[in-house]
Amino acid sequence: MRIALLIDEQTEGKLLTDALTAAGHACQLFTDAKELLSHLRRDSVELLILQWQTPDAGSADALRWVREHVPFRLPVLLVANSANEDAIITGRALGADDFLIRPLRRAELLLRVQVLLRHAYPTQNVNEILESGAYAFDPRASRLCIKGETIELTQKEFDLALLFFRNLDRPLSRAFILEAVWGREPQVASRTMDTHVSRVRSKLALRPEHGFRLVPVYSYGYRLEKVAA
């Protein structure tokens, strides 16, 4: 999972990112709220960790912006200095999902992150069959069936289609899609992704009359939307 962190203390930020990276997550550390928000405007993350000090600090501005502008419930974990009731109430009121109290413990951090991600993305089990409308994905066999009929897809087309259905109604940035489907393959052109998106849209018949619509998000990426058939 992609995790963005806003921690202005470099040593603590590195400890957090090292622990999360070792657990298999991709982390990006920011020390300035403006840099974080600039990143969120152009790229996707699946969890946000914010250092929580006072309600008028940059972390509060970032949390307000996320709840006002991110069109889905992005899970947010706050890191606070103490179990101060007023700080916790303020954070909750602004839309935080959970708190971690210093001193930070690696096991507790990983557990809290795991719980938040599981609640926010219940369809992300890599081996579990995913069904949505007439579409049924079997990740272990890389097989997609529509109304019981198997659809011929390349591996990349299957991975891309599954990514969209696992993130239904969530806008995904181009960088996120490229990394999720093509990994760190060098020199993957942006038009390669656009060609695959077009093929997926056509092969899966992702049109409103079938209950789904795959649309571009201007200057950002793509979103698969569920619509009334």
Buried (B, 14 or more C-beta within 10 A) or exposed (E): BBBBBBBBEEEBBEBBBEBBEEBEBBBBBBBEBEEBBEBBEEBBBBBBBBBBBEBEBBBBBBBEBBBEEBEEEBBBBBBBEEEBEEBBEBBEEBBBBBBBBEEEEBEEBBEBBEBBBEEBBEBBEEEEEBEBEBBBBBBEEBBBBBEEEEBEBEEBBBBBBBBBBBBBEBBBBBBBBBBBBBEEEEEBEEEBBEEBBEBBBEBBEBBEEBBBBBEEEEEBBBBBBEEEE
